[in-house]
Amino acid sequence: MKYKLTKSLEILKKEKCGIKLDIYPDIEKSGIVRVKTKKGHNQEFYDKKSVFTYIILEGSGSFFLDDKEVKVEKGDVLSIEPKTRIYYKGELDMMEITTPPFHPGNEVETRASIW
């Protein structure tokens, strides 16, 4: 087959640490998740192996990467290397692409609650 179509009804929906997630099937060597939040991600974590790339579809906010603030807004693309501590605040609608795909065993929580 030369294509793969995932219908919207097949997309897994979850909530975690103040964010709503639409989890799409892995594509090739990447995972794709749509992230929507009114406040941010109330958990600081890092991933041992994956690069996290966020495409800001709507809104604005701040990512905190190893305690350094990086402001983002609609249209921005932010790529974060493995082993970088991450959390973010703001009203944001984003596509998150992880390469390689996210694996729960590679995520390390460094703080369970930021605010």
C-alpha positions in Angstrom: 0.0 0.0 0.0 1.3 3.5 -0.9 -0.5 5.4 1.8 -2.0 5.1 5.3 -5.1 7.0 6.3 -6.0 7.3 10.0 -9.6 8.4 10.5 -10.3 10.9 13.3 -12.4 8.3 15.2 -9.3 6.1 15.5 -7.2 8.7 17.2 -6.7 8.0 20.9 -7.7 10.8 23.3 -6.1 11.3 26.8 -5.6 13.9 29.5 -2.4 14.2 31.4 -0.9 16.9 33.8 -3.2 19.7 32.6 -3.1 18.9 28.8 -5.4 17.2 26.4 -3.8 14.8 23.9 -4.8 13.4 20.6 -2.4 10.6 20.0 -1.9 9.6 16.4 -0.4 6.4 15.2 3.4 6.4 14.8 4.5 7.2 11.3 7.8 5.8 10.1 10.3 6.8 12.8 8.3 9.5 14.5 5.3 9.8 16.8 2.7 12.6 16.5 0.5 14.0 19.2 -1.8 17.0 19.2 -1.5 18.9 22.5 -4.1 21.4 23.7 -3.8 23.2 27.0 -5.3 26.3 28.7 -2.6 26.5 31.4 0.4 24.4 30.4 2.0 21.1 31.3 2.2 20.8 35.1 5.0 18.2 35.0 8.7 18.6 34.4 10.3 15.7 32.5 12.9 14.7 30.1 13.2 12.0 27.5 16.2 9.8 27.3 16.2 9.2 23.5 13.6 11.3 21.6 13.9 14.8 20.1 10.6 16.6 20.8 9.5 19.1 18.1 6.5 21.3 18.8 4.7 23.2 16.1 2.6 26.0 17.6 -0.8 26.0 15.8 -2.6 28.5 18.1 -1.9 30.6 21.2 1.3 31.6 23.0 3.3 30.6 26.1 6.7 29.8 27.5 8.7 26.6 27.5 11.1 26.1 30.3 14.1 24.1 29.1 16.7 23.2 31.7 15.2 26.2 33.6 15.7 28.6 30.7 12.5 30.4 29.5 11.8 30.2 25.7 8.7 32.2 24.6 6.6 30.7 21.7 3.7 31.8 19.7 1.5 30.7 16.8 3.6 29.7 13.8 6.8 28.9 15.8 8.6 25.5 15.7 10.6 24.4 18.7 12.9 21.3 18.6 14.2 20.0 21.9 17.1 17.5 22.2 16.9 14.4 24.4 17.8 14.8 28.1 16.6 18.4 28.2 14.2 19.0 31.1 10.9 20.3 29.8 7.7 21.9 31.0 5.6 24.7 29.6 2.9 27.3 30.5 0.3 29.1 28.4 -2.7 28.6 26.3 -1.4 26.5 23.5 -2.6 24.2 20.6 0.4 22.3 19.2 1.5 19.3 17.2 4.2 17.4 19.0 6.5 15.2 16.9 8.8 12.8 18.7 11.7 11.1 16.9 12.1 8.3 17.6 8.5 7.7 18.7 7.7 8.3 22.4 8.2 5.3 24.7 7.0 5.6 28.3 10.2 3.8 29.5 12.3 6.7 28.2 10.4 9.5 30.0 11.9 10.6 33.3 9.7 12.8 35.6 11.9 15.4 37.4 9.0 17.3 39.1 5.4 16.1 39.4 3.9 19.5 40.0 5.3 22.8 38.7 2.5 25.1 40.1 
